[in-house]
Amino acid sequence: MNICVVGTGYVGLVTGTCFAEFGNHVVCVDKIAAKIETLERGEMPIYEPGLQAMVERNVKAGRLKFTTDLTRSIEDALVVFIAVGTPQGNDGRADLSFVQEVARTIAHNLNSYKVVVTKSTVPAGTGSMIRKTIEDNRKEKHAFSVASNPEFLREGAAIEDFMRPNRVVLGVEDETASAILRDLYRPLYLIETPIVVTDVVTAEVIKYASNAFLATKISYINEMADLCERVHADVHVVSRAMGLDRRIGPKFLHPGPGYGGSCFPKDTRAVLELARDHDVDLRIVRAVIEVNDARVGKMMDKIRTAVGGELRGKTVCVLGLTFKPNTDDLRESPAMAILDRLLEAGARVRAFDPEAGAALAREPRPGAEICRDEYTAAEGANAVVLATEWNQFRSLDLERLRSLVATPVIVDLRNVYDPNVMREKGFRYTGVGR
């Protein structure tokens, strides 16, 4: 099957590559020529485990190509996936201008029947907008279908999530589109992946509802962590016991500095605004956002207390800057927000992250020294703040670390270490909810 994927960001690049791995002929399109040139050289614009090898394999096999020629890519494709950005606008709503632009281009180049599929996260009603845009702008009266196929990819585990998903959601408006998209996902039938087929607007809501619920679990356990600190309980035991209840499940019950990244912050705000537009008050989602917005401030209070109350003039080592491990994504990262607050408070910041170097070069933080490794970052520190739980931070040489810091203070915002072990090693330890 010939597929065109518009957008080579995180979602588009992973989607196109994995569809090529399924045996399809895929063209990934982006209007940024420099990005296409980078991909053609075999260099990945994002860090995602396993992605580069899969791209190289499918390019070599002739199933995967990259181009800036959207016109020809649309003309040659049976299925066109829209995987462009839907950033948060100034009013909190999803900005659909890129989606509209692609829809108009599809209309101008509609030379045969096509299925136009939104892969981007979009608010309810976007499918109807795409249909109207194409109908109003097409030069020839060829038939087409509009569909929604939301992605549920976790950064750092995207390849596994695509190749072995919990479910595939197909929002369609006719049987033809349903049959084509089912055939596209046929390789997943072998592993008995559930395929949920519904209408377009329901599929659009599924994505927002899923992300808002996962964000709710994070904010909920963070509030329980605050309670545990006050009553001297251990939130780790609490969350583990909760997670053993199959009605609840263990995922996303890890206390810390709050959620970040390209999805949860943007999507919770967008669904809140969507609901307001339809006179629905999503009080739980609103509370989830409020709890998360306050989270960095609570983590800063921990750091201040750990160093004695005054941050000005202190040296703070920050380990991990991405919003989660196994990605180079700094978008809305709680760790970066903490770094910025430390600088504002007059602290000297020495930081290290295994994969954020290129992103930091694009978003430099004057006053923060980005070090070559975790031990260099810890030299002379009055406190070491573990902000992102990269695996290599789970087995630090504690004796070496103890010899490098000025003050043996650890603020573990991800609860990576056992408090008793850290105290035995001579550190003053602060965790979250413990």
Summary of the structure (lengths in Angstrom):
residues: 434
radius of gyration: 23.4
end to end distance: 53.4
largest distance: 75.0
contacts: 1499
relative contact order: 0.09
helix: 46%
strand: 14%
